[in-house]
Amino acid sequence: MSASSSHPAESWIPPFRELFWKVKIQQKKEMLSIQSKIPRVKKAGHLLPVLPLIPYKNSSVEEEKGRFIAFELKTRVGQPSDSTKYKKYVRKFEEGSPQEWIDMLKDLEEIWTQNSMTGGTDRASTVRALVRGESAVAFETALQDARVTTEGETVPISPDHVQEALKAVTETVFPHRALETQRLWMNRKMFKPVELTTRQMAASINRLNNSLPFFPNATEASKFSEVELIGLLEWSLPVTWRAKFDLDGYIPTLQSKTKLNEACEAIERSEISLEKPSRDESSQNLKIAERAAAKVGVPPAKKNRKV
């Protein structure tokens, strides 16, 4: 083949290469567009608690007095009606959060105990005064169903009927699989915030643990044991703290919670002492040094300036 016949081949290769890359780029664009249409799966970090570590702050009685009902309770159980009493303000419940419902159940138990309300009718009246909206409808429906026997007869209200009706309301307030979700979050996703001390963190964990029996289908056995609580506190701490425990050969779950608090407080004190002083603190320390030097007649040391 002559040299002149090779020119058409050489002129044909560049267009082919250009076409090849155009096709590759177009395929890449199509692939990216397909990937953008595929819904992304949420990561495990989206596990949210039913009850947060730091409870939400509700409005006070002074801010929303109309949402509270005042009860007069006896200071001691079993005292006569003219004995010393104290006033308790209880927030009305109307499609509130699980934390508000738990607070309501605790307030009801305090009212019934302090005023020795053992009758089912009196207890049901207290619930009716506090529960509003769809929650009140759920309570009345469940209470009526609980009073009907297998023979179709309606019996008087008993404390057990009231408890069954309250459990029915609990089912409507809490989300699906609430107990499982809360325990799973406490085991895997609960970490100590910077603004909380170790003792405050331990108190918050105890508060959550004591609230677990109020969840749907929960009992006292649903709570974490004492050893498990120590483990929850340990694994909520910063990684550097737990690394120090390993270096010291300290295993928190083999010791008491008091020992863990003391070890963490020692770390907290050391971190505070190592913090860099602020500008105001530095100027205040300089003034103190100048005053002290003036008393003894020694000029304060000056910083060496770089030439």
KOLTIKOL-172842 format. One record per residue (C-alpha): x, y, z; residue number from 1. Coordinates in pm, whole numbers. Example, Ala and Ser with C-alpha at 12.3 -4.5 7.8 and 13.67 -1.06 7.14 Angstrom:
BEGIN
<atom><c1>1230</c1><c2>-450</c2><c3>780</c3><n>1</n></atom>
<atom><c1>1367</c1><c2>-106</c2><c3>714</c3><n>2</n></atom>
This chain:
BEGIN
<atom><c1>0</c1><c2>0</c2><c3>0</c3><n>1</n></atom>
<atom><c1>140</c1><c2>344</c2><c3>-93</c3><n>2</n></atom>
<atom><c1>209</c1><c2>620</c2><c3>152</c3><n>3</n></atom>
<atom><c1>-74</c1><c2>824</c2><c3>8</c3><n>4</n></atom>
<atom><c1>-327</c1><c2>554</c2><c3>94</c3><n>5</n></atom>
<atom><c1>-249</c1><c2>581</c2><c3>465</c3><n>6</n></atom>
<atom><c1>-375</c1><c2>940</c2><c3>488</c3><n>7</n></atom>
<atom><c1>-747</c1><c2>855</c2><c3>491</c3><n>8</n></atom>
<atom><c1>-696</c1><c2>617</c2><c3>786</c3><n>9</n></atom>
<atom><c1>-507</c1><c2>877</c2><c3>984</c3><n>10</n></atom>
<atom><c1>-779</c1><c2>1135</c2><c3>921</c3><n>11</n></atom>
<atom><c1>-1050</c1><c2>885</c2><c3>1026</c3><n>12</n></atom>
<atom><c1>-905</c1><c2>788</c2><c3>1368</c3><n>13</n></atom>
<atom><c1>-947</c1><c2>1124</c2><c3>1549</c3><n>14</n></atom>
<atom><c1>-1321</c1><c2>1153</c2><c3>1467</c3><n>15</n></atom>
<atom><c1>-1371</c1><c2>796</c2><c3>1589</c3><n>16</n></atom>
<atom><c1>-1193</c1><c2>873</c2><c3>1917</c3><n>17</n></atom>
<atom><c1>-1402</c1><c2>1189</c2><c3>1962</c3><n>18</n></atom>
<atom><c1>-1722</c1><c2>995</c2><c3>1896</c3><n>19</n></atom>
<atom><c1>-1613</c1><c2>724</c2><c3>2140</c3><n>20</n></atom>
<atom><c1>-1569</c1><c2>973</c2><c3>2428</c3><n>21</n></atom>
<atom><c1>-1896</c1><c2>1147</c2><c3>2345</c3><n>22</n></atom>
<atom><c1>-2074</c1><c2>814</c2><c3>2383</c3><n>23</n></atom>
<atom><c1>-1896</c1><c2>742</c2><c3>2713</c3><n>24</n></atom>
<atom><c1>-1986</c1><c2>1085</c2><c3>2852</c3><n>25</n></atom>
<atom><c1>-2349</c1><c2>1045</c2><c3>2750</c3><n>26</n></atom>
<atom><c1>-2365</c1><c2>702</c2><c3>2917</c3><n>27</n></atom>
<atom><c1>-2217</c1><c2>852</c2><c3>3234</c3><n>28</n></atom>
<atom><c1>-2478</c1><c2>1128</c2><c3>3236</c3><n>29</n></atom>
<atom><c1>-2758</c1><c2>875</c2><c3>3191</c3><n>30</n></atom>
<atom><c1>-2620</c1><c2>665</c2><c3>3477</c3><n>31</n></atom>
<atom><c1>-2604</c1><c2>968</c2><c3>3707</c3><n>32</n></atom>
<atom><c1>-2960</c1><c2>1067</c2><c3>3620</c3><n>33</n></atom>
<atom><c1>-3081</c1><c2>715</c2><c3>3702</c3><n>34</n></atom>
<atom><c1>-2896</c1><c2>718</c2><c3>4035</c3><n>35</n></atom>
<atom><c1>-3052</c1><c2>1052</c2><c3>4127</c3><n>36</n></atom>
<atom><c1>-3398</c1><c2>903</c2><c3>4083</c3><n>37</n></atom>
<atom><c1>-3330</c1><c2>607</c2><c3>4311</c3><n>38</n></atom>
<atom><c1>-3454</c1><c2>687</c2><c3>4667</c3><n>39</n></atom>
<atom><c1>-3177</c1><c2>688</c2><c3>4922</c3><n>40</n></atom>
<atom><c1>-3203</c1><c2>462</c2><c3>5223</c3><n>41</n></atom>
<atom><c1>-3185</c1><c2>638</c2><c3>5558</c3><n>42</n></atom>
<atom><c1>-2880</c1><c2>561</c2><c3>5762</c3><n>43</n></atom>
<atom><c1>-2889</c1><c2>402</c2><c3>6107</c3><n>44</n></atom>
<atom><c1>-2818</c1><c2>741</c2><c3>6259</c3><n>45</n></atom>
<atom><c1>-3182</c1><c2>841</c2><c3>6198</c3><n>46</n></atom>
<atom><c1>-3292</c1><c2>634</c2><c3>6497</c3><n>47</n></atom>
<atom><c1>-3474</c1><c2>884</c2><c3>6720</c3><n>48</n></atom>
<atom><c1>-3583</c1><c2>834</c2><c3>7082</c3><n>49</n></atom>
<atom><c1>-3942</c1><c2>846</c2><c3>7203</c3><n>50</n></atom>
<atom><c1>-3823</c1><c2>1032</c2><c3>7513</c3><n>51</n></atom>
<atom><c1>-3523</c1><c2>1263</c2><c3>7460</c3><n>52</n></atom>
<atom><c1>-3229</c1><c2>1273</c2><c3>7697</c3><n>53</n></atom>
<atom><c1>-3303</c1><c2>1635</c2><c3>7789</c3><n>54</n></atom>
<atom><c1>-3681</c1><c2>1682</c2><c3>7828</c3><n>55</n></atom>
<atom><c1>-3858</c1><c2>1958</c2><c3>7644</c3><n>56</n></atom>
<atom><c1>-3949</c1><c2>2255</c2><c3>7860</c3><n>57</n></atom>
<atom><c1>-4322</c1><c2>2319</c2><c3>7875</c3><n>58</n></atom>
<atom><c1>-4488</c1><c2>2647</c2><c3>7957</c3><n>59</n></atom>
<atom><c1>-4532</c1><c2>2729</c2><c3>8326</c3><n>60</n></atom>
<atom><c1>-4852</c1><c2>2800</c2><c3>8519</c3><n>61</n></atom>
<atom><c1>-4788</c1><c2>3175</c2><c3>8500</c3><n>62</n></atom>
<atom><c1>-4755</c1><c2>3160</c2><c3>8119</c3><n>63</n></atom>
<atom><c1>-5063</c1><c2>2943</c2><c3>8049</c3><n>64</n></atom>
<atom><c1>-5277</c1><c2>2936</c2><c3>8359</c3><n>65</n></atom>
<atom><c1>-5582</c1><c2>2823</c2><c3>8162</c3><n>66</n></atom>
<atom><c1>-5414</c1><c2>2492</c2><c3>8073</c3><n>67</n></atom>
<atom><c1>-5371</c1><c2>2389</c2><c3>8438</c3><n>68</n></atom>
<atom><c1>-5606</c1><c2>2264</c2><c3>8708</c3><n>69</n></atom>
<atom><c1>-5524</c1><c2>2316</c2><c3>9078</c3><n>70</n></atom>
<atom><c1>-5570</c1><c2>2026</c2><c3>9322</c3><n>71</n></atom>
<atom><c1>-5548</c1><c2>2045</c2><c3>9700</c3><n>72</n></atom>
<atom><c1>-5362</c1><c2>1741</c2><c3>9832</c3><n>73</n></atom>
<atom><c1>-5304</c1><c2>1627</c2><c3>10187</c3><n>74</n></atom>
<atom><c1>-4947</c1><c2>1650</c2><c3>10309</c3><n>75</n></atom>
<atom><c1>-4980</c1><c2>1308</c2><c3>10473</c3><n>76</n></atom>
<atom><c1>-5181</c1><c2>1012</c2><c3>10349</c3><n>77</n></atom>
<atom><c1>-5478</c1><c2>918</c2><c3>10569</c3><n>78</n></atom>
<atom><c1>-5511</c1><c2>1252</c2><c3>10750</c3><n>79</n></atom>
<atom><c1>-5859</c1><c2>1403</c2><c3>10809</c3><n>80</n></atom>
<atom><c1>-6009</c1><c2>1643</c2><c3>10556</c3><n>81</n></atom>
<atom><c1>-5922</c1><c2>1952</c2><c3>10766</c3><n>82</n></atom>
<atom><c1>-5552</c1><c2>1862</c2><c3>10788</c3><n>83</n></atom>
<atom><c1>-5264</c1><c2>2052</c2><c3>10630</c3><n>84</n></atom>
<atom><c1>-5277</c1><c2>2055</c2><c3>10250</c3><n>85</n></atom>
<atom><c1>-5069</c1><c2>2175</c2><c3>9960</c3><n>86</n></atom>
<atom><c1>-5172</c1><c2>2292</c2><c3>9614</c3><n>87</n></atom>
<atom><c1>-5062</c1><c2>2107</c2><c3>9302</c3><n>88</n></atom>
<atom><c1>-5108</c1><c2>2239</c2><c3>8947</c3><n>89</n></atom>
<atom><c1>-5159</c1><c2>1970</c2><c3>8684</c3><n>90</n></atom>
<atom><c1>-5146</c1><c2>2041</c2><c3>8310</c3><n>91</n></atom>
<atom><c1>-5445</c1><c2>1930</c2><c3>8104</c3><n>92</n></atom>
<atom><c1>-5368</c1><c2>1670</c2><c3>7839</c3><n>93</n></atom>
<atom><c1>-5496</c1><c2>1702</c2><c3>7483</c3><n>94</n></atom>
<atom><c1>-5311</c1><c2>1503</c2><c3>7216</c3><n>95</n></atom>
<atom><c1>-4978</c1><c2>1580</c2><c3>7380</c3><n>96</n></atom>
<atom><c1>-4641</c1><c2>1409</c2><c3>7364</c3><n>97</n></atom>
<atom><c1>-4549</c1><c2>1078</c2><c3>7534</c3><n>98</n></atom>
<atom><c1>-4351</c1><c2>1273</c2><c3>7794</c3><n>99</n></atom>
<atom><c1>-4657</c1><c2>1486</c2><c3>7879</c3><n>100</n></atom>
<atom><c1>-4869</c1><c2>1171</c2><c3>7912</c3><n>101</n></atom>
<atom><c1>-4618</c1><c2>1009</c2><c3>8147</c3><n>102</n></atom>
<atom><c1>-4617</c1><c2>1327</c2><c3>8358</c3><n>103</n></atom>
<atom><c1>-4997</c1><c2>1312</c2><c3>8363</c3><n>104</n></atom>
<atom><c1>-4998</c1><c2>949</c2><c3>8484</c3><n>105</n></atom>
<atom><c1>-4752</c1><c2>1037</c2><c3>8762</c3><n>106</n></atom>
<atom><c1>-4965</c1><c2>1333</c2><c3>8869</c3><n>107</n></atom>
<atom><c1>-5277</c1><c2>1115</c2><c3>8877</c3><n>108</n></atom>
<atom><c1>-5104</c1><c2>861</c2><c3>9098</c3><n>109</n></atom>
<atom><c1>-4996</c1><c2>1138</c2><c3>9338</c3><n>110</n></atom>
<atom><c1>-5351</c1><c2>1280</c2><c3>9356</c3><n>111</n></atom>
<atom><c1>-5506</c1><c2>940</c2><c3>9420</c3><n>112</n></atom>
<atom><c1>-5247</c1><c2>845</c2><c3>9681</c3><n>113</n></atom>
<atom><c1>-5234</c1><c2>1168</c2><c3>9881</c3><n>114</n></atom>
<atom><c1>-5614</c1><c2>1209</c2><c3>9893</c3><n>115</n></atom>
<atom><c1>-5679</c1><c2>834</c2><c3>9945</c3><n>116</n></atom>
<atom><c1>-5899</c1><c2>806</c2><c3>9636</c3><n>117</n></atom>
<atom><c1>-5957</c1><c2>432</c2><c3>9611</c3><n>118</n></atom>
<atom><c1>-6294</c1><c2>429</c2><c3>9432</c3><n>119</n></atom>
<atom><c1>-6316</c1><c2>380</c2><c3>9059</c3><n>120</n></atom>
<atom><c1>-6576</c1><c2>654</c2><c3>9010</c3><n>121</n></atom>
<atom><c1>-6363</c1><c2>917</c2><c3>9188</c3><n>122</n></atom>
<atom><c1>-6056</c1><c2>820</c2><c3>8990</c3><n>123</n></atom>
<atom><c1>-6247</c1><c2>831</c2><c3>8661</c3><n>124</n></atom>
<atom><c1>-6376</c1><c2>1180</c2><c3>8750</c3><n>125</n></atom>
<atom><c1>-6020</c1><c2>1301</c2><c3>8805</c3><n>126</n></atom>
<atom><c1>-5917</c1><c2>1167</c2><c3>8464</c3><n>127</n></atom>
<atom><c1>-6216</c1><c2>1332</c2><c3>8296</c3><n>128</n></atom>
<atom><c1>-6118</c1><c2>1667</c2><c3>8447</c3><n>129</n></atom>
<atom><c1>-5768</c1><c2>1650</c2><c3>8301</c3><n>130</n></atom>
<atom><c1>-5794</c1><c2>1464</c2><c3>7969</c3><n>131</n></atom>
<atom><c1>-5935</c1><c2>1644</c2><c3>7665</c3><n>132</n></atom>
<atom><c1>-5994</c1><c2>1592</c2><c3>7294</c3><n>133</n></atom>
<atom><c1>-5948</c1><c2>1258</c2><c3>7120</c3><n>134</n></atom>
<atom><c1>-5766</c1><c2>1121</c2><c3>7423</c3><n>135</n></atom>
<atom><c1>-6082</c1><c2>1174</c2><c3>7630</c3><n>136</n></atom>
<atom><c1>-6287</c1><c2>992</c2><c3>7367</c3><n>137</n></atom>
<atom><c1>-6042</c1><c2>700</c2><c3>7373</c3><n>138</n></atom>
<atom><c1>-6061</c1><c2>690</c2><c3>7754</c3><n>139</n></atom>
<atom><c1>-6442</c1><c2>688</c2><c3>7768</c3><n>140</n></atom>
<atom><c1>-6466</c1><c2>422</c2><c3>7495</c3><n>141</n></atom>
<atom><c1>-6217</c1><c2>192</c2><c3>7665</c3><n>142</n></atom>
<atom><c1>-6378</c1><c2>251</c2><c3>8006</c3><n>143</n></atom>
<atom><c1>-6720</c1><c2>156</c2><c3>7873</c3><n>144</n></atom>
<atom><c1>-6582</c1><c2>-158</c2><c3>7708</c3><n>145</n></atom>
<atom><c1>-6404</c1><c2>-260</c2><c3>8028</c3><n>146</n></atom>
<atom><c1>-6725</c1><c2>-232</c2><c3>8231</c3><n>147</n></atom>
<atom><c1>-6920</c1><c2>-471</c2><c3>8012</c3><n>148</n></atom>
<atom><c1>-6895</c1><c2>-833</c2><c3>8124</c3><n>149</n></atom>
<atom><c1>-6898</c1><c2>-1140</c2><c3>7903</c3><n>150</n></atom>
<atom><c1>-7270</c1><c2>-1176</c2><c3>7980</c3><n>151</n></atom>
<atom><c1>-7335</c1><c2>-825</c2><c3>7843</c3><n>152</n></atom>
<atom><c1>-7399</c1><c2>-661</c2><c3>8180</c3><n>153</n></atom>
<atom><c1>-7253</c1><c2>-320</c2><c3>8273</c3><n>154</n></atom>
<atom><c1>-7088</c1><c2>-320</c2><c3>8615</c3><n>155</n></atom>
<atom><c1>-6987</c1><c2>-19</c2><c3>8830</c3><n>156</n></atom>
<atom><c1>-6654</c1><c2>148</c2><c3>8763</c3><n>157</n></atom>
<atom><c1>-6361</c1><c2>-5</c2><c3>8949</c3><n>158</n></atom>
<atom><c1>-5997</c1><c2>109</c2><c3>8975</c3><n>159</n></atom>
<atom><c1>-5900</c1><c2>-176</c2><c3>8741</c3><n>160</n></atom>
<atom><c1>-6140</c1><c2>-44</c2><c3>8478</c3><n>161</n></atom>
<atom><c1>-5979</c1><c2>300</c2><c3>8502</c3><n>162</n></atom>
<atom><c1>-5633</c1><c2>147</c2><c3>8460</c3><n>163</n></atom>
<atom><c1>-5745</c1><c2>-46</c2><c3>8152</c3><n>164</n></atom>
<atom><c1>-5886</c1><c2>273</c2><c3>8000</c3><n>165</n></atom>
<atom><c1>-5562</c1><c2>461</c2><c3>8070</c3><n>166</n></atom>
<atom><c1>-5364</c1><c2>185</c2><c3>7900</c3><n>167</n></atom>
<atom><c1>-5585</c1><c2>226</c2><c3>7592</c3><n>168</n></atom>
<atom><c1>-5504</c1><c2>597</c2><c3>7582</c3><n>169</n></atom>
<atom><c1>-5135</c1><c2>513</c2><c3>7618</c3><n>170</n></atom>
<atom><c1>-5155</c1><c2>304</c2><c3>7302</c3><n>171</n></atom>
<atom><c1>-5284</c1><c2>605</c2><c3>7108</c3><n>172</n></atom>
<atom><c1>-5026</c1><c2>851</c2><c3>7248</c3><n>173</n></atom>
<atom><c1>-4708</c1><c2>649</c2><c3>7188</c3><n>174</n></atom>
<atom><c1>-4570</c1><c2>558</c2><c3>6843</c3><n>175</n></atom>
<atom><c1>-4545</c1><c2>204</c2><c3>6710</c3><n>176</n></atom>
<atom><c1>-4291</c1><c2>-20</c2><c3>6889</c3><n>177</n></atom>
<atom><c1>-4211</c1><c2>264</c2><c3>7130</c3><n>178</n></atom>
<atom><c1>-4049</c1><c2>52</c2><c3>7401</c3><n>179</n></atom>
<atom><c1>-3822</c1><c2>-132</c2><c3>7156</c3><n>180</n></atom>
<atom><c1>-3720</c1><c2>194</c2><c3>6990</c3><n>181</n></atom>
<atom><c1>-3643</c1><c2>368</c2><c3>7318</c3><n>182</n></atom>
<atom><c1>-3431</c1><c2>84</c2><c3>7454</c3><n>183</n></atom>
<atom><c1>-3249</c1><c2>48</c2><c3>7122</c3><n>184</n></atom>
<atom><c1>-3167</c1><c2>419</c2><c3>7115</c3><n>185</n></atom>
<atom><c1>-3042</c1><c2>413</c2><c3>7474</c3><n>186</n></atom>
<atom><c1>-2815</c1><c2>121</c2><c3>7386</c3><n>187</n></atom>
<atom><c1>-2673</c1><c2>251</c2><c3>7058</c3><n>188</n></atom>
<atom><c1>-2729</c1><c2>624</c2><c3>7007</c3><n>189</n></atom>
<atom><c1>-2728</c1><c2>786</c2><c3>7349</c3><n>190</n></atom>
<atom><c1>-2422</c1><c2>1007</c2><c3>7409</c3><n>191</n></atom>
<atom><c1>-2339</c1><c2>1255</c2><c3>7681</c3><n>192</n></atom>
<atom><c1>-2382</c1><c2>1617</c2><c3>7566</c3><n>193</n></atom>
<atom><c1>-2099</c1><c2>1857</c2><c3>7642</c3><n>194</n></atom>
<atom><c1>-2321</c1><c2>2078</c2><c3>7856</c3><n>195</n></atom>
<atom><c1>-2407</c1><c2>1794</c2><c3>8096</c3><n>196</n></atom>
<atom><c1>-2179</c1><c2>1674</c2><c3>8373</c3><n>197</n></atom>
<atom><c1>-2142</c1><c2>1303</c2><c3>8437</c3><n>198</n></atom>
<atom><c1>-2374</c1><c2>1317</c2><c3>8738</c3><n>199</n></atom>
<atom><c1>-2635</c1><c2>1504</c2><c3>8537</c3><n>200</n></atom>
<atom><c1>-2602</c1><c2>1245</c2><c3>8263</c3><n>201</n></atom>
<atom><c1>-2648</c1><c2>963</c2><c3>8514</c3><n>202</n></atom>
<atom><c1>-2959</c1><c2>1136</c2><c3>8651</c3><n>203</n></atom>
<atom><c1>-3102</c1><c2>1172</c2><c3>8299</c3><n>204</n></atom>
<atom><c1>-3045</c1><c2>803</c2><c3>8227</c3><n>205</n></atom>
<atom><c1>-3223</c1><c2>711</c2><c3>8552</c3><n>206</n></atom>
<atom><c1>-3515</c1><c2>934</c2><c3>8457</c3><n>207</n></atom>
<atom><c1>-3550</c1><c2>759</c2><c3>8120</c3><n>208</n></atom>
<atom><c1>-3517</c1><c2>418</c2><c3>8280</c3><n>209</n></atom>
<atom><c1>-3788</c1><c2>492</c2><c3>8539</c3><n>210</n></atom>
<atom><c1>-4019</c1><c2>604</c2><c3>8257</c3><n>211</n></atom>
<atom><c1>-3997</c1><c2>276</c2><c3>8065</c3><n>212</n></atom>
<atom><c1>-4275</c1><c2>99</c2><c3>8265</c3><n>213</n></atom>
<atom><c1>-4518</c1><c2>368</c2><c3>8144</c3><n>214</n></atom>
<atom><c1>-4468</c1><c2>264</c2><c3>7781</c3><n>215</n></atom>
<atom><c1>-4731</c1><c2>45</c2><c3>7606</c3><n>216</n></atom>
<atom><c1>-4713</c1><c2>-322</c2><c3>7707</c3><n>217</n></atom>
<atom><c1>-4425</c1><c2>-247</c2><c3>7947</c3><n>218</n></atom>
<atom><c1>-4369</c1><c2>-363</c2><c3>8305</c3><n>219</n></atom>
<atom><c1>-4110</c1><c2>-308</c2><c3>8577</c3><n>220</n></atom>
<atom><c1>-3907</c1><c2>-581</c2><c3>8410</c3><n>221</n></atom>
<atom><c1>-3870</c1><c2>-354</c2><c3>8105</c3><n>222</n></atom>
<atom><c1>-3625</c1><c2>-136</c2><c3>8295</c3><n>223</n></atom>
<atom><c1>-3247</c1><c2>-173</c2><c3>8263</c3><n>224</n></atom>
<atom><c1>-3068</c1><c2>-341</c2><c3>8553</c3><n>225</n></atom>
<atom><c1>-2813</c1><c2>-158</c2><c3>8768</c3><n>226</n></atom>
<atom><c1>-2520</c1><c2>-314</c2><c3>8582</c3><n>227</n></atom>
<atom><c1>-2678</c1><c2>-227</c2><c3>8247</c3><n>228</n></atom>
<atom><c1>-2724</c1><c2>134</c2><c3>8361</c3><n>229</n></atom>
<atom><c1>-2352</c1><c2>156</c2><c3>8440</c3><n>230</n></atom>
<atom><c1>-2278</c1><c2>21</c2><c3>8093</c3><n>231</n></atom>
<atom><c1>-2511</c1><c2>277</c2><c3>7933</c3><n>232</n></atom>
<atom><c1>-2337</c1><c2>558</c2><c3>8118</c3><n>233</n></atom>
<atom><c1>-1991</c1><c2>428</c2><c3>8025</c3><n>234</n></atom>
<atom><c1>-2062</c1><c2>400</c2><c3>7652</c3><n>235</n></atom>
<atom><c1>-2224</c1><c2>743</c2><c3>7643</c3><n>236</n></atom>
<atom><c1>-1894</c1><c2>904</c2><c3>7750</c3><n>237</n></atom>
<atom><c1>-1636</c1><c2>1050</c2><c3>7508</c3><n>238</n></atom>
<atom><c1>-1395</c1><c2>805</c2><c3>7344</c3><n>239</n></atom>
<atom><c1>-1092</c1><c2>968</c2><c3>7508</c3><n>240</n></atom>
<atom><c1>-1240</c1><c2>908</c2><c3>7854</c3><n>241</n></atom>
<atom><c1>-1298</c1><c2>540</c2><c3>7783</c3><n>242</n></atom>
<atom><c1>-947</c1><c2>513</c2><c3>7642</c3><n>243</n></atom>
<atom><c1>-814</c1><c2>639</c2><c3>7975</c3><n>244</n></atom>
<atom><c1>-1020</c1><c2>375</c2><c3>8155</c3><n>245</n></atom>
<atom><c1>-853</c1><c2>110</c2><c3>7939</c3><n>246</n></atom>
<atom><c1>-507</c1><c2>245</c2><c3>8016</c3><n>247</n></atom>
<atom><c1>-583</c1><c2>239</c2><c3>8387</c3><n>248</n></atom>
<atom><c1>-722</c1><c2>-114</c2><c3>8365</c3><n>249</n></atom>
<atom><c1>-1055</c1><c2>13</c2><c3>8495</c3><n>250</n></atom>
<atom><c1>-1373</c1><c2>-172</c2><c3>8391</c3><n>251</n></atom>
<atom><c1>-1677</c1><c2>33</c2><c3>8506</c3><n>252</n></atom>
<atom><c1>-1930</c1><c2>-252</c2><c3>8491</c3><n>253</n></atom>
<atom><c1>-1725</c1><c2>-444</c2><c3>8749</c3><n>254</n></atom>
<atom><c1>-1741</c1><c2>-151</c2><c3>8991</c3><n>255</n></atom>
<atom><c1>-2017</c1><c2>66</c2><c3>9137</c3><n>256</n></atom>
<atom><c1>-2177</c1><c2>368</c2><c3>8974</c3><n>257</n></atom>
<atom><c1>-2022</c1><c2>587</c2><c3>9244</c3><n>258</n></atom>
<atom><c1>-1676</c1><c2>476</c2><c3>9133</c3><n>259</n></atom>
<atom><c1>-1758</c1><c2>565</c2><c3>8770</c3><n>260</n></atom>
<atom><c1>-1886</c1><c2>909</c2><c3>8871</c3><n>261</n></atom>
<atom><c1>-1570</c1><c2>977</c2><c3>9069</c3><n>262</n></atom>
<atom><c1>-1347</c1><c2>872</c2><c3>8778</c3><n>263</n></atom>
<atom><c1>-1538</c1><c2>1093</c2><c3>8536</c3><n>264</n></atom>
<atom><c1>-1536</c1><c2>1392</c2><c3>8771</c3><n>265</n></atom>
<atom><c1>-1157</c1><c2>1364</c2><c3>8797</c3><n>266</n></atom>
<atom><c1>-1136</c1><c2>1387</c2><c3>8417</c3><n>267</n></atom>
<atom><c1>-1377</c1><c2>1681</c2><c3>8414</c3><n>268</n></atom>
<atom><c1>-1165</c1><c2>1869</c2><c3>8668</c3><n>269</n></atom>
<atom><c1>-848</c1><c2>1808</c2><c3>8467</c3><n>270</n></atom>
<atom><c1>-1015</c1><c2>1931</c2><c3>8148</c3><n>271</n></atom>
<atom><c1>-1127</c1><c2>2252</c2><c3>8319</c3><n>272</n></atom>
<atom><c1>-776</c1><c2>2322</c2><c3>8452</c3><n>273</n></atom>
<atom><c1>-626</c1><c2>2271</c2><c3>8105</c3><n>274</n></atom>
<atom><c1>-863</c1><c2>2512</c2><c3>7935</c3><n>275</n></atom>
<atom><c1>-701</c1><c2>2829</c2><c3>7798</c3><n>276</n></atom>
<atom><c1>-806</c1><c2>3136</c2><c3>7998</c3><n>277</n></atom>
<atom><c1>-1020</c1><c2>3391</c2><c3>7822</c3><n>278</n></atom>
<atom><c1>-904</c1><c2>3743</c2><c3>7735</c3><n>279</n></atom>
<atom><c1>-1092</c1><c2>3890</c2><c3>8033</c3><n>280</n></atom>
<atom><c1>-937</c1><c2>3636</c2><c3>8269</c3><n>281</n></atom>
<atom><c1>-589</c1><c2>3706</c2><c3>8128</c3><n>282</n></atom>
<atom><c1>-625</c1><c2>4083</c2><c3>8173</c3><n>283</n></atom>
<atom><c1>-760</c1><c2>4033</c2><c3>8524</c3><n>284</n></atom>
<atom><c1>-464</c1><c2>3808</c2><c3>8613</c3><n>285</n></atom>
<atom><c1>-226</c1><c2>4071</c2><c3>8474</c3><n>286</n></atom>
<atom><c1>-382</c1><c2>4342</c2><c3>8690</c3><n>287</n></atom>
<atom><c1>-351</c1><c2>4122</c2><c3>8999</c3><n>288</n></atom>
<atom><c1>16</c1><c2>4058</c2><c3>8918</c3><n>289</n></atom>
<atom><c1>79</c1><c2>4431</c2><c3>8872</c3><n>290</n></atom>
<atom><c1>-83</c1><c2>4517</c2><c3>9203</c3><n>291</n></atom>
<atom><c1>113</c1><c2>4245</c2><c3>9380</c3><n>292</n></atom>
<atom><c1>438</c1><c2>4365</c2><c3>9224</c3><n>293</n></atom>
<atom><c1>365</c1><c2>4726</c2><c3>9321</c3><n>294</n></atom>
<atom><c1>325</c1><c2>4626</c2><c3>9686</c3><n>295</n></atom>
<atom><c1>668</c1><c2>4466</c2><c3>9704</c3><n>296</n></atom>
<atom><c1>832</c1><c2>4732</c2><c3>9484</c3><n>297</n></atom>
<atom><c1>923</c1><c2>4497</c2><c3>9199</c3><n>298</n></atom>
<atom><c1>823</c1><c2>4596</c2><c3>8846</c3><n>299</n></atom>
<atom><c1>612</c1><c2>4333</c2><c3>8671</c3><n>300</n></atom>
<atom><c1>779</c1><c2>4121</c2><c3>8406</c3><n>301</n></atom>
<atom><c1>726</c1><c2>4239</c2><c3>8052</c3><n>302</n></atom>
<atom><c1>688</c1><c2>4023</c2><c3>7748</c3><n>303</n></atom>
<atom><c1>986</c1><c2>4014</c2><c3>7515</c3><n>304</n></atom>
<atom><c1>903</c1><c2>4162</c2><c3>7181</c3><n>305</n></atom>
<atom><c1>1029</c1><c2>3991</c2><c3>6870</c3><n>306</n></atom>
<atom><c1>1266</c1><c2>4205</c2><c3>6663</c3><n>307</n></atom>
